[in-house]
């Protein structure tokens, strides 16, 4: 039995588009602003989490549209329509950032022509990606601000692999990089909402949640780079003039909120905010219960409006 996507779109679903780059055919979507004023305030480039894809972002993109913001997202290599069937989970660190640079350049060209700011937002695995991009990305200075949602910096003890697995993981990633495994989708850790849990449990794009040994090892190392902060990686490389806000569910048992606390403490940004949201689990803006999502979204828009008008 399949379950329909629980969210009812209030604006209009734009078409999924395709673009070939570096051996992959990427599915992507630009959700235009549908604000009553017809004024476009800015654009947010959304970088999804492990095993996610475009549809998971519809709720957030629809909400942003009503508040005057465009949003852009793409199915990363290894996920969604970009990597169907046997190619699911096949990616690596080089592809992750090379692909992201490609789409950042695409969006910067369009937003600069329109005279609007471009913000970079990342959820979970995508959060770890954008926080590292803020430290090492080619166009990190051209981004108006950074937004994290439950970023993968350190796994919660509930989700962390045992010590034996942690010990052998690097060898597996090096010797069998393209071997994929079903990591298991922790529905209870993702959301409090039973409708969204049922949707995910029966969504063929979400389950099984497969990743390659290389992909998994890369996103864990990516988070560890931020958490360990060796050589003051964050302090030396994050652009101090770029604002950042991180939202993290206080009850998140997938990615530990403590990782976000550590990043914000070490981040040298003059304008930095951490919002730990009581009662919320992992997928704050896309899969949680509506009253809580609305409250979190209102905070996000308040932050965006304040920084867009500066």
C-alpha positions as CSV (number, residue, x, y, z in Angstrom):
1,X,0.0,0.0,0.0
2,X,1.4,3.4,-0.9
3,X,0.7,6.7,0.9
4,X,0.3,10.0,-0.7
5,X,2.6,12.9,0.1
6,X,0.9,14.5,3.1
7,X,1.5,18.2,2.3
8,X,-1.0,20.1,0.1
9,X,0.8,22.6,-2.1
10,X,-0.7,26.1,-1.8
11,X,1.0,27.8,-4.7
12,X,1.9,25.8,-7.9
13,X,4.3,22.9,-8.3
14,X,7.0,23.8,-10.9
15,X,8.2,21.2,-13.4
16,X,11.2,19.1,-12.7
17,X,14.0,20.1,-15.1
18,X,17.2,18.2,-16.1
19,X,20.7,19.2,-16.8
20,X,23.7,17.1,-17.7
21,X,27.0,17.7,-15.9
22,X,30.2,15.7,-15.5
23,X,28.6,12.3,-16.5
24,X,25.3,12.7,-14.6
25,X,21.9,13.9,-15.6
26,X,20.7,16.0,-12.7
27,X,17.1,16.6,-11.8
28,X,16.5,20.1,-10.4
29,X,13.7,22.5,-9.6
30,X,13.3,26.3,-9.3
31,X,10.3,27.3,-7.3
32,X,9.4,30.9,-8.1
33,X,8.0,33.4,-5.7
34,X,4.2,33.7,-5.6
35,X,4.1,36.6,-3.1
36,X,1.2,39.0,-3.6
37,X,3.5,41.9,-4.0
38,X,5.3,40.2,-7.0
39,X,8.6,41.3,-5.4
40,X,11.3,38.7,-5.2
41,X,13.3,39.2,-2.1
42,X,16.0,36.5,-2.7
43,X,16.7,32.9,-3.5
44,X,17.6,30.0,-1.3
45,X,19.6,27.1,-2.7
46,X,18.6,24.0,-0.8
47,X,21.0,21.1,-0.4
48,X,19.2,18.0,0.7
49,X,20.1,15.2,3.2
50,X,21.2,11.6,2.8
51,X,18.8,9.7,0.5
52,X,16.4,12.7,0.1
53,X,15.2,14.2,-3.2
54,X,13.2,17.1,-4.6
55,X,9.8,16.2,-3.3
56,X,10.9,16.2,0.3
57,X,11.6,19.9,0.0
58,X,8.1,20.9,-1.4
59,X,6.7,22.0,1.9
60,X,9.6,24.4,2.6
61,X,9.8,25.6,-1.0
62,X,6.0,26.3,-1.1
63,X,6.2,28.3,2.2
64,X,9.2,30.3,1.0
65,X,7.4,31.1,-2.3
66,X,4.5,32.6,-0.4
67,X,6.9,34.9,1.5
68,X,8.6,36.3,-1.6
69,X,11.6,33.9,-1.9
70,X,12.6,31.8,-4.8
71,X,14.1,28.4,-4.0
72,X,16.3,26.0,-6.0
73,X,17.1,22.4,-5.2
74,X,18.6,19.5,-7.1
75,X,18.8,15.8,-6.6
76,X,22.4,15.2,-5.7
77,X,24.5,12.5,-7.4
78,X,23.6,9.3,-5.6
79,X,20.0,10.3,-4.9
80,X,16.6,10.9,-6.5
81,X,16.1,11.0,-10.3
82,X,19.8,11.9,-10.7
83,X,20.9,8.4,-9.6
84,X,18.1,5.8,-10.0
85,X,18.2,2.1,-9.4
86,X,21.7,0.6,-9.1
87,X,23.4,4.0,-9.1
88,X,21.7,5.0,-5.9
89,X,24.3,6.0,-3.3
90,X,27.2,6.1,-5.8
91,X,29.1,9.4,-5.2
92,X,32.2,10.7,-3.4
93,X,33.6,13.8,-1.9
94,X,35.0,15.1,-5.2
95,X,31.7,14.8,-6.9
96,X,29.8,16.3,-4.0
97,X,31.6,19.6,-4.0
98,X,32.2,19.8,-7.8
99,X,28.5,19.3,-8.4
100,X,27.6,21.9,-5.8
101,X,30.0,24.4,-7.3
102,X,28.3,23.9,-10.6
103,X,24.8,24.7,-9.3
104,X,26.1,27.6,-7.1
105,X,27.6,29.1,-10.2
106,X,24.4,28.6,-12.1
107,X,22.3,30.3,-9.4
108,X,24.8,33.1,-8.8
109,X,24.7,34.0,-12.5
110,X,20.9,34.2,-12.3
111,X,20.5,36.0,-9.0
112,X,23.3,38.5,-9.7
113,X,21.5,39.3,-13.0
114,X,18.3,39.8,-11.0
115,X,19.9,41.8,-8.2
116,X,18.8,39.5,-5.4
117,X,20.9,37.7,-2.8
118,X,21.5,33.9,-2.8
119,X,21.4,32.0,0.5
120,X,22.8,28.5,1.0
121,X,20.7,26.1,3.1
122,X,21.5,22.5,3.9
123,X,19.7,19.8,5.9
124,X,21.4,16.9,7.7
125,X,24.1,15.6,5.3
126,X,23.4,18.7,3.3
127,X,24.0,20.8,6.4
128,X,27.5,19.2,6.8
129,X,28.1,20.0,3.1
130,X,27.2,23.7,3.3
131,X,29.0,24.3,6.5
132,X,32.2,22.9,4.9
133,X,31.4,24.9,1.8
134,X,31.3,28.1,3.9
135,X,34.9,27.2,4.9
136,X,36.4,26.0,1.6
137,X,34.0,26.8,-1.2
138,X,35.2,28.7,-4.3
139,X,32.2,31.1,-4.1
140,X,31.8,31.2,-0.3
141,X,32.1,35.0,-0.3
142,X,29.3,35.4,-2.9
143,X,26.8,33.7,-0.7
144,X,24.6,36.1,1.3
145,X,24.2,33.8,4.3
146,X,24.2,30.2,5.5
147,X,21.4,28.2,6.9
148,X,21.7,24.8,8.5
149,X,19.0,22.4,9.5
150,X,19.9,19.5,11.8
151,X,23.4,19.4,10.2
152,X,25.4,16.2,10.2
153,X,28.4,17.1,12.3
154,X,28.3,14.2,14.7
155,X,25.8,11.4,14.8
156,X,23.6,11.0,17.9
157,X,24.6,8.0,20.0
158,X,21.2,6.4,19.0
159,X,22.3,6.4,15.3
160,X,26.1,6.1,15.6
161,X,27.7,2.8,14.4
162,X,29.4,0.6,16.9
163,X,33.2,0.8,17.4
164,X,34.0,-2.2,15.3
165,X,32.1,-0.7,12.4
166,X,33.8,2.6,12.8
167,X,37.2,0.8,12.8
168,X,36.6,-1.1,9.6
169,X,34.7,1.6,7.7
170,X,37.7,3.4,6.2
171,X,39.0,0.1,4.8
172,X,35.7,-0.7,3.3
173,X,35.4,2.7,1.7
174,X,38.9,2.4,0.2
175,X,38.6,-1.3,-1.0
176,X,34.9,-1.4,-1.8
177,X,33.9,2.2,-2.5
178,X,30.9,1.5,-4.7
179,X,29.3,-1.3,-2.7
180,X,26.0,-0.1,-1.3
181,X,24.2,-1.1,1.8
182,X,20.7,-0.4,3.2
183,X,21.4,1.8,6.2
184,X,17.8,1.6,7.4
185,X,15.5,4.6,7.6
186,X,14.9,5.6,11.2
187,X,11.3,6.8,10.9
188,X,10.9,7.5,14.6
189,X,14.0,9.7,14.6
190,X,13.0,11.8,11.6
191,X,9.6,13.1,12.7
192,X,6.8,13.1,15.3
193,X,4.2,13.1,12.5
194,X,2.7,9.7,11.8
195,X,1.4,10.8,8.3
196,X,4.9,11.7,7.2
197,X,6.4,8.5,8.7
198,X,3.9,6.4,6.7
199,X,4.7,8.3,3.6
200,X,8.4,7.7,3.9
201,X,8.0,4.1,4.8
202,X,6.1,3.5,1.6
203,X,8.0,5.9,-0.7
204,X,10.1,4.0,-3.3
205,X,12.4,7.0,-3.6
206,X,13.1,7.0,0.1
207,X,13.3,3.3,0.9
208,X,15.5,1.4,1.1
209,X,17.9,4.1,2.3
210,X,21.0,3.0,0.4
211,X,24.4,4.5,0.5
212,X,27.8,3.3,-0.7
213,X,30.7,2.7,1.7
214,X,32.5,5.7,0.1
215,X,29.5,8.0,0.4
216,X,28.9,7.1,4.1
217,X,32.6,7.4,5.0
218,X,32.8,10.8,3.3
219,X,29.9,12.4,5.0
220,X,31.1,11.1,8.4
221,X,34.6,12.5,7.7
222,X,33.0,15.8,6.6
223,X,31.2,16.1,9.9
224,X,34.3,15.1,11.9
225,X,36.3,17.8,10.1
226,X,33.9,20.4,11.5
227,X,33.6,18.8,15.0
228,X,37.3,18.3,15.5
229,X,38.2,21.7,14.0
230,X,41.9,20.7,13.6
231,X,44.2,23.6,12.9
232,X,41.3,25.9,13.7
233,X,39.7,24.9,10.4
234,X,36.5,26.9,11.1
235,X,38.0,29.9,12.7
236,X,40.5,30.4,9.9
237,X,38.2,29.8,7.0
238,X,34.6,30.8,7.7
239,X,34.0,34.3,6.3
240,X,33.4,36.4,9.4
241,X,31.1,38.9,7.6
242,X,28.7,36.2,6.4
243,X,25.7,35.6,8.8
244,X,24.7,32.1,9.8
245,X,21.8,30.5,11.5
246,X,21.4,26.8,12.5
247,X,18.1,25.2,13.5
248,X,18.3,21.9,15.3
249,X,15.5,19.8,16.8
250,X,16.3,19.4,20.5
251,X,14.9,15.8,20.3
252,X,16.9,14.9,17.2
253,X,18.3,11.4,17.7
254,X,19.9,11.2,14.2
255,X,22.3,14.1,14.3
256,X,23.4,15.2,17.7
257,X,22.4,18.9,18.5
258,X,25.7,19.2,20.4
259,X,27.5,19.2,17.1
260,X,25.6,22.4,16.1
261,X,26.5,23.9,19.5
262,X,30.1,23.2,18.9
263,X,30.1,24.7,15.4
264,X,28.4,27.9,16.5
265,X,30.7,28.3,19.4
266,X,33.8,28.0,17.1
267,X,32.4,29.9,14.2
268,X,34.0,33.4,13.9
269,X,30.9,35.0,12.2
270,X,30.0,38.3,13.7
271,X,26.3,37.4,13.2
272,X,25.6,33.8,14.3
273,X,22.5,32.2,15.7
274,X,21.7,28.7,17.0
275,X,18.0,27.7,17.5
276,X,17.5,24.5,19.4
277,X,13.8,23.7,19.0
278,X,12.1,21.9,21.9
279,X,9.9,18.9,20.9
280,X,11.2,18.7,17.4
281,X,13.1,15.8,15.9
282,X,15.2,15.7,12.7
283,X,13.3,17.0,9.7
284,X,12.3,20.4,11.1
285,X,11.1,22.2,7.9
286,X,9.9,19.3,5.8
287,X,8.4,16.4,7.8
288,X,7.5,17.6,11.3
289,X,4.0,18.4,12.7
290,X,2.5,21.5,11.2
291,X,2.3,23.8,14.3
292,X,6.0,23.3,15.0
293,X,7.0,23.6,11.4
294,X,5.1,26.9,11.1
295,X,6.8,28.3,14.2
296,X,10.2,27.3,12.9
297,X,9.5,28.6,9.4
298,X,8.3,32.0,10.8
299,X,11.7,32.3,12.6
300,X,13.5,31.4,9.4
301,X,11.6,34.1,7.4
302,X,12.2,36.7,10.1
303,X,15.9,36.0,9.8
304,X,15.9,36.1,6.0
305,X,13.9,39.3,5.9
306,X,16.2,41.0,8.4
307,X,19.3,40.1,6.4
308,X,17.8,40.6,3.0
309,X,16.9,44.2,3.9
310,X,20.3,45.2,5.2
